[in-house]
Amino acid sequence: MVFEELAFEVMAELPTALARREVLALIEQVREAFGACTWVQYMPHAGAVEVREIGWCG
């Protein structure tokens, strides 16, 4: 599966538009701090977005 398709599916599973905006803001902050070669593992949990891991591959 193409990465963009997987990311789209994960974003679509978030409960609200607010949650999607929060995740996109988090990803932007991580990229600003670590550069483009980063990842953020997150999941919806108890009405919020729980960050599981942030990594850098560079």
C-alpha distance matrix in Angstrom:
0.0 3.8 6.3 8.5 6.9 6.8 10.2 11.4 11.0 12.8 15.4 16.1 17.1 19.8 23.1 24.8 24.6 26.7 24.1 21.4 24.0 24.9 21.4 21.1 24.6 23.8 20.9 23.3 26.0 24.0 23.0 26.7 27.8 25.5 24.1 20.7 19.3 19.1 17.0 18.2 17.4 19.0 19.6 22.0 25.1 28.6 28.2 27.0 24.0 24.3 23.1 22.0 21.6 21.7 21.1 21.5 20.2 22.9
3.8 0.0 3.8 5.5 5.4 6.5 8.8 10.1 11.0 12.7 14.6 15.7 17.3 19.6 23.1 24.2 23.5 25.4 23.1 20.1 22.2 23.3 19.8 19.0 22.4 21.9 18.7 20.7 23.6 21.7 20.4 23.9 25.4 23.1 21.3 17.7 16.8 16.9 15.3 16.9 16.9 18.7 19.7 22.1 25.5 29.0 28.3 26.7 23.6 24.1 22.5 21.9 21.1 20.6 19.8 19.8 18.5 20.9
6.3 3.8 0.0 3.8 5.4 5.2 6.2 8.6 10.0 10.7 12.3 14.2 15.7 17.3 21.0 22.0 21.2 22.7 20.3 17.3 19.3 20.0 16.5 15.7 19.0 18.2 15.0 17.2 19.9 18.0 16.8 20.4 21.7 19.6 18.0 14.6 13.6 13.4 11.6 13.2 13.4 15.4 16.9 19.4 22.8 26.3 25.6 23.7 20.4 20.8 19.0 18.6 17.6 16.9 16.3 16.5 15.6 18.2
8.5 5.5 3.8 0.0 3.8 5.4 5.1 6.1 8.7 9.9 10.5 12.2 14.5 15.9 19.4 19.9 18.7 20.5 18.5 15.2 17.0 18.3 15.1 13.8 17.3 17.2 14.1 15.9 19.1 17.8 16.5 19.9 21.7 20.1 18.3 14.8 14.8 14.6 12.9 14.0 14.6 15.9 17.1 19.1 22.8 26.0 24.8 23.0 19.9 20.9 19.5 19.8 19.1 18.2 18.1 18.2 17.8 20.1
6.9 5.4 5.4 3.8 0.0 3.8 5.5 5.1 6.3 8.7 10.0 10.6 12.7 15.0 18.3 19.2 18.5 20.7 18.7 15.6 18.0 19.5 16.4 15.7 19.4 19.4 16.7 18.8 21.9 20.7 19.8 23.2 25.0 23.4 21.8 18.5 18.2 17.7 15.5 16.0 15.8 16.5 17.0 18.6 22.3 25.4 24.2 23.0 20.2 21.4 20.6 20.7 20.5 20.3 20.5 21.1 20.7 23.3
6.8 6.5 5.2 5.4 3.8 0.0 3.8 5.4 5.1 6.3 8.6 9.9 11.0 13.2 16.7 18.2 18.0 19.9 17.3 14.6 17.4 18.2 14.8 14.9 18.5 17.8 15.4 18.1 20.8 19.2 18.9 22.5 23.7 22.1 21.1 18.0 17.3 16.0 13.3 13.4 12.6 13.4 13.7 15.8 19.3 22.6 21.8 20.5 17.6 18.4 17.6 17.3 17.4 17.6 18.0 19.2 19.0 22.0
10.2 8.8 6.2 5.1 5.5 3.8 0.0 3.8 5.4 5.1 6.1 8.5 10.1 11.3 15.0 15.9 15.3 16.8 14.3 11.4 13.9 14.7 11.3 11.1 14.7 14.2 11.8 14.5 17.2 16.0 15.8 19.2 20.6 19.4 18.4 15.6 15.4 13.9 11.2 11.0 10.8 11.3 12.2 14.1 17.7 21.0 19.9 18.1 15.1 16.2 15.2 15.7 15.7 15.5 16.3 17.4 17.9 20.7
11.4 10.1 8.6 6.1 5.1 5.4 3.8 0.0 3.8 5.5 5.2 6.1 8.8 10.4 13.6 14.2 13.4 15.7 13.8 10.6 13.3 14.9 12.2 11.7 15.5 15.8 13.9 16.0 19.1 18.5 18.2 21.3 23.2 22.4 21.2 18.3 18.6 17.3 14.7 14.2 14.0 13.7 13.8 14.8 18.6 21.4 19.8 18.6 16.1 18.0 17.6 18.5 18.9 18.8 19.8 21.0 21.5 24.2
11.0 11.0 10.0 8.7 6.3 5.1 5.4 3.8 0.0 3.8 5.5 5.1 6.5 9.3 12.4 13.9 14.1 16.5 14.1 11.7 15.0 16.3 13.5 14.0 17.8 17.6 16.0 18.7 21.4 20.6 20.8 24.0 25.5 24.5 23.8 21.0 20.8 19.1 16.1 15.2 14.0 13.3 12.5 13.4 17.0 19.8 18.6 17.9 15.7 17.3 17.5 18.0 18.9 19.5 20.8 22.5 22.9 26.0
12.8 12.7 10.7 9.9 8.7 6.3 5.1 5.5 3.8 0.0 3.8 5.4 5.3 7.1 10.7 12.5 13.0 14.6 11.7 9.8 13.2 13.6 10.7 12.0 15.4 14.7 13.6 16.7 18.9 17.9 18.7 21.9 23.0 22.2 21.9 19.6 19.3 17.0 13.7 12.1 10.6 9.5 8.8 10.0 13.6 16.7 15.7 14.6 12.1 13.6 13.7 14.3 15.5 16.4 18.1 20.1 21.1 24.3
15.4 14.6 12.3 10.5 10.0 8.6 6.1 5.2 5.5 3.8 0.0 3.8 5.4 5.5 9.0 9.8 9.6 11.3 8.9 6.3 9.7 10.8 8.3 9.2 12.7 12.9 12.0 14.6 17.1 16.9 17.6 20.4 21.9 21.7 21.3 19.1 19.5 17.3 14.3 12.5 11.9 10.3 9.8 10.1 13.9 16.5 14.7 13.5 11.3 13.6 13.9 15.4 16.6 16.9 18.9 20.8 22.1 25.0
16.1 15.7 14.2 12.2 10.6 9.9 8.5 6.1 5.1 5.4 3.8 0.0 3.8 5.5 8.0 9.0 9.4 12.1 10.2 8.2 11.7 13.3 11.6 12.4 15.8 16.3 15.7 18.1 20.7 20.7 21.3 24.0 25.6 25.5 24.9 22.6 23.1 21.0 18.0 16.2 15.2 13.4 12.0 11.4 15.0 17.1 15.2 14.9 13.5 16.1 17.0 18.4 19.9 20.6 22.6 24.5 25.6 28.5
17.1 17.3 15.7 14.5 12.7 11.0 10.1 8.8 6.5 5.3 5.4 3.8 0.0 3.8 6.2 8.8 10.5 12.5 10.0 9.2 13.0 13.7 11.9 13.8 16.9 16.7 16.6 19.5 21.5 21.2 22.4 25.2 26.3 26.1 26.1 24.0 24.1 21.5 18.2 15.9 14.1 11.8 9.5 8.6 11.9 14.0 12.6 12.7 11.6 13.9 15.4 16.5 18.6 19.9 22.2 24.6 25.9 29.1
19.8 19.6 17.3 15.9 15.0 13.2 11.3 10.4 9.3 7.1 5.5 5.5 3.8 0.0 3.8 5.9 7.8 9.0 6.3 6.3 10.0 10.3 9.2 11.6 14.2 14.1 14.7 17.4 19.1 19.2 20.8 23.2 24.3 24.6 24.9 23.3 23.6 20.8 17.6 14.9 13.5 10.5 8.4 6.6 9.9 11.8 9.7 9.5 8.6 11.6 13.4 15.2 17.5 18.7 21.4 23.9 25.7 28.8
23.1 23.1 21.0 19.4 18.3 16.7 15.0 13.6 12.4 10.7 9.0 8.0 6.2 3.8 0.0 3.8 7.2 8.4 6.7 8.1 11.2 11.6 11.7 14.1 16.1 16.4 17.6 20.0 21.5 22.1 23.8 25.9 27.0 27.7 28.1 26.6 27.2 24.3 21.2 18.2 16.8 13.5 10.9 7.9 10.3 10.8 8.2 9.2 9.9 13.2 15.7 17.8 20.4 21.7 24.7 27.3 29.3 32.3
24.8 24.2 22.0 19.9 19.2 18.2 15.9 14.2 13.9 12.5 9.8 9.0 8.8 5.9 3.8 0.0 3.8 5.2 5.2 6.6 8.8 10.0 11.0 12.7 14.4 15.6 17.0 18.8 20.3 21.5 23.1 24.8 26.2 27.3 27.5 26.2 27.3 24.6 21.8 19.0 18.3 15.1 13.2 10.5 12.8 13.0 9.7 10.2 10.9 14.6 16.9 19.5 21.8 22.5 25.5 27.8 30.0 32.7
24.6 23.5 21.2 18.7 18.5 18.0 15.3 13.4 14.1 13.0 9.6 9.4 10.5 7.8 7.2 3.8 0.0 3.8 5.4 5.1 6.2 8.6 10.0 10.6 12.3 14.2 15.4 16.6 18.5 20.1 21.2 22.7 24.6 25.8 25.7 24.3 25.9 23.5 21.1 18.7 18.6 15.9 14.8 12.8 15.5 16.1 12.6 12.2 12.3 16.0 17.6 20.5 22.2 22.3 25.1 27.0 29.2 31.6
26.7 25.4 22.7 20.5 20.7 19.9 16.8 15.7 16.5 14.6 11.3 12.1 12.5 9.0 8.4 5.2 3.8 0.0 3.8 5.4 5.1 6.2 8.7 9.9 10.5 12.3 14.3 15.3 16.5 18.5 20.1 21.1 22.7 24.3 24.7 23.9 25.4 22.8 20.6 17.8 18.0 15.0 14.3 12.1 14.3 14.6 11.0 10.1 10.5 14.2 15.8 19.1 20.9 20.9 24.0 26.1 28.6 30.9
24.1 23.1 20.3 18.5 18.7 17.3 14.3 13.8 14.1 11.7 8.9 10.2 10.0 6.3 6.7 5.2 5.4 3.8 0.0 3.8 5.4 5.0 6.2 8.7 9.8 10.5 12.4 14.3 15.4 16.6 18.5 20.0 21.2 22.4 23.0 22.1 23.2 20.3 17.8 14.7 14.5 11.4 10.5 8.5 11.0 12.0 8.9 7.4 7.0 10.7 12.4 15.5 17.5 17.9 21.0 23.4 25.9 28.4
21.4 20.1 17.3 15.2 15.6 14.6 11.4 10.6 11.7 9.8 6.3 8.2 9.2 6.3 8.1 6.6 5.1 5.4 3.8 0.0 3.8 5.4 5.2 6.2 8.6 9.9 10.7 12.4 14.4 15.5 16.7 18.5 20.2 21.1 21.1 19.7 21.0 18.5 16.1 13.7 13.9 11.5 11.3 10.3 13.5 15.2 12.4 10.7 9.3 12.6 13.4 16.2 17.5 17.4 20.1 22.0 24.1 26.6
24.0 22.2 19.3 17.0 18.0 17.4 13.9 13.3 15.0 13.2 9.7 11.7 13.0 10.0 11.2 8.8 6.2 5.1 5.4 3.8 0.0 3.8 5.5 5.1 6.1 8.6 9.9 10.5 12.3 14.3 15.4 16.5 18.5 20.0 19.9 19.0 20.9 18.5 16.8 14.5 15.6 13.5 13.9 13.1 15.9 17.2 14.2 12.1 10.9 14.1 14.4 17.7 18.6 17.9 20.5 22.1 24.4 26.5
24.9 23.3 20.0 18.3 19.5 18.2 14.7 14.9 16.3 13.6 10.8 13.3 13.7 10.3 11.6 10.0 8.6 6.2 5.0 5.4 3.8 0.0 3.8 5.5 5.1 6.1 8.7 9.9 10.6 12.4 14.3 15.4 16.6 18.3 18.9 18.6 20.1 17.2 15.4 12.6 13.6 11.2 12.0 11.3 13.6 15.0 12.4 9.5 8.1 10.9 11.3 14.8 15.8 15.3 18.4 20.3 23.1 25.2
21.4 19.8 16.5 15.1 16.4 14.8 11.3 12.2 13.5 10.7 8.3 11.6 11.9 9.2 11.7 11.0 10.0 8.7 6.2 5.2 5.5 3.8 0.0 3.8 5.4 5.0 6.2 8.6 9.9 10.6 12.4 14.3 15.4 16.3 16.8 16.0 17.1 14.2 12.0 9.3 10.2 8.3 9.7 10.0 12.9 15.2 13.2 10.2 7.5 9.7 9.3 12.4 13.1 12.6 15.4 17.4 19.9 22.3
21.1 19.0 15.7 13.8 15.7 14.9 11.1 11.7 14.0 12.0 9.2 12.4 13.8 11.6 14.1 12.7 10.6 9.9 8.7 6.2 5.1 5.5 3.8 0.0 3.8 5.4 5.1 6.2 8.7 9.9 10.6 12.4 14.4 15.3 15.1 14.0 15.8 13.5 12.1 10.4 12.3 11.3 13.0 13.6 16.7 18.9 16.7 13.9 11.3 13.4 12.5 15.3 15.3 13.9 16.0 17.2 19.5 21.4
24.6 22.4 19.0 17.3 19.4 18.5 14.7 15.5 17.8 15.4 12.7 15.8 16.9 14.2 16.1 14.4 12.3 10.5 9.8 8.6 6.1 5.1 5.4 3.8 0.0 3.8 5.5 5.1 6.3 8.7 10.0 10.6 12.5 14.3 14.5 14.4 16.5 14.2 13.3 11.5 13.8 12.8 14.8 15.2 17.6 19.5 17.2 14.1 11.8 13.7 12.6 15.9 15.7 14.0 16.3 17.5 20.2 21.8
23.8 21.9 18.2 17.2 19.4 17.8 14.2 15.8 17.6 14.7 12.9 16.3 16.7 14.1 16.4 15.6 14.2 12.3 10.5 9.9 8.6 6.1 5.0 5.4 3.8 0.0 3.8 5.4 5.1 6.2 8.7 9.9 10.7 12.2 13.2 13.4 14.7 11.8 10.7 8.4 10.8 10.0 12.6 13.6 15.8 18.0 16.4 12.9 10.1 11.0 9.3 12.4 12.0 10.3 13.0 14.6 17.6 19.5
20.9 18.7 15.0 14.1 16.7 15.4 11.8 13.9 16.0 13.6 12.0 15.7 16.6 14.7 17.6 17.0 15.4 14.3 12.4 10.7 9.9 8.7 6.2 5.1 5.5 3.8 0.0 3.8 5.5 5.1 6.2 8.6 9.9 10.4 10.6 10.0 11.4 8.8 7.9 6.8 9.8 10.2 13.2 14.9 17.6 20.3 18.8 15.5 12.2 12.9 10.6 12.9 11.7 9.5 11.3 12.3 14.8 16.7
23.3 20.7 17.2 15.9 18.8 18.1 14.5 16.0 18.7 16.7 14.6 18.1 19.5 17.4 20.0 18.8 16.6 15.3 14.3 12.4 10.5 9.9 8.6 6.2 5.1 5.4 3.8 0.0 3.8 5.5 5.2 6.2 8.7 10.0 9.6 9.5 12.0 10.3 10.7 10.3 13.5 13.9 16.8 18.2 20.8 23.2 21.4 18.0 15.2 16.1 13.9 16.4 15.0 12.3 13.6 13.8 16.2 17.3
26.0 23.6 19.9 19.1 21.9 20.8 17.2 19.1 21.4 18.9 17.1 20.7 21.5 19.1 21.5 20.3 18.5 16.5 15.4 14.4 12.3 10.6 9.9 8.7 6.3 5.1 5.5 3.8 0.0 3.8 5.5 5.1 6.2 8.6 9.6 10.9 12.9 10.8 11.3 10.5 13.8 14.2 17.2 18.6 20.6 22.8 21.4 17.7 15.0 15.4 13.0 15.5 14.0 11.2 12.8 13.2 16.3 17.2
24.0 21.7 18.0 17.8 20.7 19.2 16.0 18.5 20.6 17.9 16.9 20.7 21.2 19.2 22.1 21.5 20.1 18.5 16.6 15.5 14.3 12.4 10.6 9.9 8.7 6.2 5.1 5.5 3.8 0.0 3.8 5.4 5.1 6.0 7.5 8.8 9.9 7.3 8.1 7.8 11.4 12.6 16.1 18.2 20.1 22.8 21.9 18.2 15.0 14.6 11.5 13.3 11.1 7.8 9.1 9.5 12.7 13.9
23.0 20.4 16.8 16.5 19.8 18.9 15.8 18.2 20.8 18.7 17.6 21.3 22.4 20.8 23.8 23.1 21.2 20.1 18.5 16.7 15.4 14.3 12.4 10.6 10.0 8.7 6.2 5.2 5.5 3.8 0.0 3.8 5.4 5.2 4.6 5.4 7.7 6.5 8.5 9.6 13.3 15.0 18.5 20.7 23.1 25.9 24.7 21.2 17.9 17.8 14.7 16.3 13.8 10.3 10.3 9.4 11.8 12.4
26.7 23.9 20.4 19.9 23.2 22.5 19.2 21.3 24.0 21.9 20.4 24.0 25.2 23.2 25.9 24.8 22.7 21.1 20.0 18.5 16.5 15.4 14.3 12.4 10.6 9.9 8.6 6.2 5.1 5.4 3.8 0.0 3.8 5.8 5.7 8.0 10.6 9.9 12.1 12.8 16.5 17.8 21.2 23.0 25.2 27.6 26.3 22.7 19.7 19.8 16.9 18.8 16.4 12.8 13.0 12.0 14.5 14.3
27.8 25.4 21.7 21.7 25.0 23.7 20.6 23.2 25.5 23.0 21.9 25.6 26.3 24.3 27.0 26.2 24.6 22.7 21.2 20.2 18.5 16.6 15.4 14.4 12.5 10.7 9.9 8.7 6.2 5.1 5.4 3.8 0.0 3.8 6.1 9.3 10.7 9.5 11.7 12.3 15.9 17.4 21.0 23.1 24.8 27.3 26.4 22.6 19.7 19.0 15.8 17.3 14.6 11.0 11.1 10.2 13.2 13.1
25.5 23.1 19.6 20.1 23.4 22.1 19.4 22.4 24.5 22.2 21.7 25.5 26.1 24.6 27.7 27.3 25.8 24.3 22.4 21.1 20.0 18.3 16.3 15.3 14.3 12.2 10.4 10.0 8.6 6.0 5.2 5.8 3.8 0.0 3.8 6.9 7.4 6.6 9.6 11.2 14.7 17.0 20.7 23.4 25.2 28.1 27.5 23.8 20.5 19.5 16.0 16.7 13.5 9.7 8.6 6.8 9.5 9.3
24.1 21.3 18.0 18.3 21.8 21.1 18.4 21.2 23.8 21.9 21.3 24.9 26.1 24.9 28.1 27.5 25.7 24.7 23.0 21.1 19.9 18.9 16.8 15.1 14.5 13.2 10.6 9.6 9.6 7.5 4.6 5.7 6.1 3.8 0.0 3.8 5.7 6.6 10.0 12.3 16.0 18.4 22.0 24.6 26.9 29.9 29.0 25.4 22.0 21.5 18.1 18.9 15.8 12.1 10.7 8.2 9.6 9.0
20.7 17.7 14.6 14.8 18.5 18.0 15.6 18.3 21.0 19.6 19.1 22.6 24.0 23.3 26.6 26.2 24.3 23.9 22.1 19.7 19.0 18.6 16.0 14.0 14.4 13.4 10.0 9.5 10.9 8.8 5.4 8.0 9.3 6.9 3.8 0.0 3.8 5.7 8.7 11.5 15.0 17.5 21.0 23.6 26.3 29.5 28.5 25.2 21.6 21.4 18.2 18.8 15.9 12.5 11.0 8.6 9.1 9.2
19.3 16.8 13.6 14.8 18.2 17.3 15.4 18.6 20.8 19.3 19.5 23.1 24.1 23.6 27.2 27.3 25.9 25.4 23.2 21.0 20.9 20.1 17.1 15.8 16.5 14.7 11.4 12.0 12.9 9.9 7.7 10.6 10.7 7.4 5.7 3.8 0.0 3.8 7.1 10.6 13.6 16.7 20.3 23.3 25.8 29.2 28.7 25.4 21.7 21.0 17.5 17.4 14.2 11.0 8.5 5.8 5.4 6.2
19.1 16.9 13.4 14.6 17.7 16.0 13.9 17.3 19.1 17.0 17.3 21.0 21.5 20.8 24.3 24.6 23.5 22.8 20.3 18.5 18.5 17.2 14.2 13.5 14.2 11.8 8.8 10.3 10.8 7.3 6.5 9.9 9.5 6.6 6.6 5.7 3.8 0.0 3.8 7.0 10.2 13.2 16.8 19.9 22.3 25.6 25.2 21.9 18.2 17.2 13.7 13.7 10.5 7.3 5.5 4.3 6.0 8.1
17.0 15.3 11.6 12.9 15.5 13.3 11.2 14.7 16.1 13.7 14.3 18.0 18.2 17.6 21.2 21.8 21.1 20.6 17.8 16.1 16.8 15.4 12.0 12.1 13.3 10.7 7.9 10.7 11.3 8.1 8.5 12.1 11.7 9.6 10.0 8.7 7.1 3.8 0.0 3.8 6.6 9.8 13.3 16.5 18.9 22.4 22.2 19.0 15.3 14.3 11.0 10.7 8.1 5.8 5.3 6.5 8.2 11.2
18.2 16.9 13.2 14.0 16.0 13.4 11.0 14.2 15.2 12.1 12.5 16.2 15.9 14.9 18.2 19.0 18.7 17.8 14.7 13.7 14.5 12.6 9.3 10.4 11.5 8.4 6.8 10.3 10.5 7.8 9.6 12.8 12.3 11.2 12.3 11.5 10.6 7.0 3.8 0.0 3.8 6.3 10.0 13.1 15.3 18.7 18.5 15.3 11.6 10.5 7.3 7.6 5.8 4.6 6.6 9.1 11.5 14.5
17.4 16.9 13.4 14.6 15.8 12.6 10.8 14.0 14.0 10.6 11.9 15.2 14.1 13.5 16.8 18.3 18.6 18.0 14.5 13.9 15.6 13.6 10.2 12.3 13.8 10.8 9.8 13.5 13.8 11.4 13.3 16.5 15.9 14.7 16.0 15.0 13.6 10.2 6.6 3.8 0.0 3.8 7.1 10.7 12.8 16.4 16.7 14.0 10.3 8.7 6.1 5.3 5.0 6.3 8.5 11.7 13.6 17.0
19.0 18.7 15.4 15.9 16.5 13.4 11.3 13.7 13.3 9.5 10.3 13.4 11.8 10.5 13.5 15.1 15.9 15.0 11.4 11.5 13.5 11.2 8.3 11.3 12.8 10.0 10.2 13.9 14.2 12.6 15.0 17.8 17.4 17.0 18.4 17.5 16.7 13.2 9.8 6.3 3.8 0.0 3.8 7.0 9.2 12.8 12.9 10.2 6.6 5.5 4.4 5.1 7.0 8.8 11.8 15.0 17.3 20.5
19.6 19.7 16.9 17.1 17.0 13.7 12.2 13.8 12.5 8.8 9.8 12.0 9.5 8.4 10.9 13.2 14.8 14.3 10.5 11.3 13.9 12.0 9.7 13.0 14.8 12.6 13.2 16.8 17.2 16.1 18.5 21.2 21.0 20.7 22.0 21.0 20.3 16.8 13.3 10.0 7.1 3.8 0.0 3.8 6.2 9.9 10.3 8.5 5.7 5.4 6.7 7.3 10.2 12.5 15.4 18.7 20.8 24.1
22.0 22.1 19.4 19.1 18.6 15.8 14.1 14.8 13.4 10.0 10.1 11.4 8.6 6.6 7.9 10.5 12.8 12.1 8.5 10.3 13.1 11.3 10.0 13.6 15.2 13.6 14.9 18.2 18.6 18.2 20.7 23.0 23.1 23.4 24.6 23.6 23.3 19.9 16.5 13.1 10.7 7.0 3.8 0.0 3.8 6.9 6.7 5.7 4.6 6.0 8.9 10.3 13.5 15.6 18.8 22.0 24.2 27.5
25.1 25.5 22.8 22.8 22.3 19.3 17.7 18.6 17.0 13.6 13.9 15.0 11.9 9.9 10.3 12.8 15.5 14.3 11.0 13.5 15.9 13.6 12.9 16.7 17.6 15.8 17.6 20.8 20.6 20.1 23.1 25.2 24.8 25.2 26.9 26.3 25.8 22.3 18.9 15.3 12.8 9.2 6.2 3.8 0.0 3.8 5.6 5.3 5.8 6.0 9.6 10.7 14.3 16.9 20.3 23.8 26.2 29.5
28.6 29.0 26.3 26.0 25.4 22.6 21.0 21.4 19.8 16.7 16.5 17.1 14.0 11.8 10.8 13.0 16.1 14.6 12.0 15.2 17.2 15.0 15.2 18.9 19.5 18.0 20.3 23.2 22.8 22.8 25.9 27.6 27.3 28.1 29.9 29.5 29.2 25.6 22.4 18.7 16.4 12.8 9.9 6.9 3.8 0.0 3.8 5.6 8.1 8.8 12.6 14.0 17.7 20.2 23.7 27.1 29.8 32.9
28.2 28.3 25.6 24.8 24.2 21.8 19.9 19.8 18.6 15.7 14.7 15.2 12.6 9.7 8.2 9.7 12.6 11.0 8.9 12.4 14.2 12.4 13.2 16.7 17.2 16.4 18.8 21.4 21.4 21.9 24.7 26.3 26.4 27.5 29.0 28.5 28.7 25.2 22.2 18.5 16.7 12.9 10.3 6.7 5.6 3.8 0.0 3.8 7.1 9.4 13.0 15.2 18.6 20.5 24.1 27.3 29.9 32.9
27.0 26.7 23.7 23.0 23.0 20.5 18.1 18.6 17.9 14.6 13.5 14.9 12.7 9.5 9.2 10.2 12.2 10.1 7.4 10.7 12.1 9.5 10.2 13.9 14.1 12.9 15.5 18.0 17.7 18.2 21.2 22.7 22.6 23.8 25.4 25.2 25.4 21.9 19.0 15.3 14.0 10.2 8.5 5.7 5.3 5.6 3.8 0.0 3.8 6.3 9.7 12.4 15.4 17.1 20.7 23.9 26.7 29.6
24.0 23.6 20.4 19.9 20.2 17.6 15.1 16.1 15.7 12.1 11.3 13.5 11.6 8.6 9.9 10.9 12.3 10.5 7.0 9.3 10.9 8.1 7.5 11.3 11.8 10.1 12.2 15.2 15.0 15.0 17.9 19.7 19.7 20.5 22.0 21.6 21.7 18.2 15.3 11.6 10.3 6.6 5.7 4.6 5.8 8.1 7.1 3.8 0.0 3.8 6.5 9.4 12.1 13.6 17.1 20.2 23.0 25.9
24.3 24.1 20.8 20.9 21.4 18.4 16.2 18.0 17.3 13.6 13.6 16.1 13.9 11.6 13.2 14.6 16.0 14.2 10.7 12.6 14.1 10.9 9.7 13.4 13.7 11.0 12.9 16.1 15.4 14.6 17.8 19.8 19.0 19.5 21.5 21.4 21.0 17.2 14.3 10.5 8.7 5.5 5.4 6.0 6.0 8.8 9.4 6.3 3.8 0.0 3.8 6.2 9.3 11.5 15.1 18.5 21.3 24.4
23.1 22.5 19.0 19.5 20.6 17.6 15.2 17.6 17.5 13.7 13.9 17.0 15.4 13.4 15.7 16.9 17.6 15.8 12.4 13.4 14.4 11.3 9.3 12.5 12.6 9.3 10.6 13.9 13.0 11.5 14.7 16.9 15.8 16.0 18.1 18.2 17.5 13.7 11.0 7.3 6.1 4.4 6.7 8.9 9.6 12.6 13.0 9.7 6.5 3.8 0.0 3.8 5.9 7.7 11.3 14.7 17.7 20.6
22.0 21.9 18.6 19.8 20.7 17.3 15.7 18.5 18.0 14.3 15.4 18.4 16.5 15.2 17.8 19.5 20.5 19.1 15.5 16.2 17.7 14.8 12.4 15.3 15.9 12.4 12.9 16.4 15.5 13.3 16.3 18.8 17.3 16.7 18.9 18.8 17.4 13.7 10.7 7.6 5.3 5.1 7.3 10.3 10.7 14.0 15.2 12.4 9.4 6.2 3.8 0.0 3.8 7.2 10.2 13.9 16.5 19.7
21.6 21.1 17.6 19.1 20.5 17.4 15.7 18.9 18.9 15.5 16.6 19.9 18.6 17.5 20.4 21.8 22.2 20.9 17.5 17.5 18.6 15.8 13.1 15.3 15.7 12.0 11.7 15.0 14.0 11.1 13.8 16.4 14.6 13.5 15.8 15.9 14.2 10.5 8.1 5.8 5.0 7.0 10.2 13.5 14.3 17.7 18.6 15.4 12.1 9.3 5.9 3.8 0.0 3.8 6.5 10.2 12.9 16.0
21.7 20.6 16.9 18.2 20.3 17.6 15.5 18.8 19.5 16.4 16.9 20.6 19.9 18.7 21.7 22.5 22.3 20.9 17.9 17.4 17.9 15.3 12.6 13.9 14.0 10.3 9.5 12.3 11.2 7.8 10.3 12.8 11.0 9.7 12.1 12.5 11.0 7.3 5.8 4.6 6.3 8.8 12.5 15.6 16.9 20.2 20.5 17.1 13.6 11.5 7.7 7.2 3.8 0.0 3.8 7.2 10.4 13.1
21.1 19.8 16.3 18.1 20.5 18.0 16.3 19.8 20.8 18.1 18.9 22.6 22.2 21.4 24.7 25.5 25.1 24.0 21.0 20.1 20.5 18.4 15.4 16.0 16.3 13.0 11.3 13.6 12.8 9.1 10.3 13.0 11.1 8.6 10.7 11.0 8.5 5.5 5.3 6.6 8.5 11.8 15.4 18.8 20.3 23.7 24.1 20.7 17.1 15.1 11.3 10.2 6.5 3.8 0.0 3.8 6.7 9.6
21.5 19.8 16.5 18.2 21.1 19.2 17.4 21.0 22.5 20.1 20.8 24.5 24.6 23.9 27.3 27.8 27.0 26.1 23.4 22.0 22.1 20.3 17.4 17.2 17.5 14.6 12.3 13.8 13.2 9.5 9.4 12.0 10.2 6.8 8.2 8.6 5.8 4.3 6.5 9.1 11.7 15.0 18.7 22.0 23.8 27.1 27.3 23.9 20.2 18.5 14.7 13.9 10.2 7.2 3.8 0.0 3.8 5.9
20.2 18.5 15.6 17.8 20.7 19.0 17.9 21.5 22.9 21.1 22.1 25.6 25.9 25.7 29.3 30.0 29.2 28.6 25.9 24.1 24.4 23.1 19.9 19.5 20.2 17.6 14.8 16.2 16.3 12.7 11.8 14.5 13.2 9.5 9.6 9.1 5.4 6.0 8.2 11.5 13.6 17.3 20.8 24.2 26.2 29.8 29.9 26.7 23.0 21.3 17.7 16.5 12.9 10.4 6.7 3.8 0.0 3.7
22.9 20.9 18.2 20.1 23.3 22.0 20.7 24.2 26.0 24.3 25.0 28.5 29.1 28.8 32.3 32.7 31.6 30.9 28.4 26.6 26.5 25.2 22.3 21.4 21.8 19.5 16.7 17.3 17.2 13.9 12.4 14.3 13.1 9.3 9.0 9.2 6.2 8.1 11.2 14.5 17.0 20.5 24.1 27.5 29.5 32.9 32.9 29.6 25.9 24.4 20.6 19.7 16.0 13.1 9.6 5.9 3.7 0.0
